[in-house]
């Protein structure tokens, strides 16, 4: 989430939790999220890749140890 927006809306404390909800949201929709950077955790960008559960299984996807 944009840092300016979270300050404007007084929700800086919950941005990390909002970003972590992405994993559950995509899982419910049948997708796999791999992300190593996120604005909600203070990084300078969001770096992510989405794929179907089938594709993840096909390529032997293993969650990044640096996942955020």
N, C-alpha and C positions, 0 to 999 in steps of 0.2 A: 504494500500500500504506500501511497505517496506520503512522505514525511510531513509535508505542509498540510495535507488534508487531515491527517491524524491529529496534528496539533490544533488545527482549526476546530475539529470536532471533539477535542479533549479526550481522545481515546488512545493516546500513545501506549498506555500500559497493556492494551489488549491486542495490539497489532501482531505480535508473535503468535498468539493463540489463534487469531483469525487465519494466519498463513498455515498453521498446522492443521486447521480444519480442511484445507485443500486436499490432503491425503484421503480423508474419509469421504469427502464429497465426490472425488473422482472414483474412489473404490466402489461406492454405491452405484455409480453410473457405468461400471464395468471397465474402468481405465486404471492405468498404473502411472503414478507421478514419480519422477526422479528429479530432485531439485537440490542444487548445491549452494545456491545463493538466493536470498530473498530480502527485499527491502524491509520487511517486518522484523527481520533479525539484525537490521543495521547494515546490511551489505549495500554496495553501490548499484546493484541491479538484481533482477530476478533471473536466475539461470535454471531453466527447467526443460524437461522432455516428457511428453505424454505418449502413452501407447496403450493399445488394447491389452487386456489380460492374456488373450490368445497369443499376441505378438511377443509379450514379455516371456511367456512360457516357451515359445518357439525359439527365441534367441538365448534362453537360459539367463534372463535378467536377474541380477543380484543388486539389491539396493545399495547405493553408494554409501561408504562409511562416513562421508562428509555431508550426508543428506540433512537438509533443514526444512 
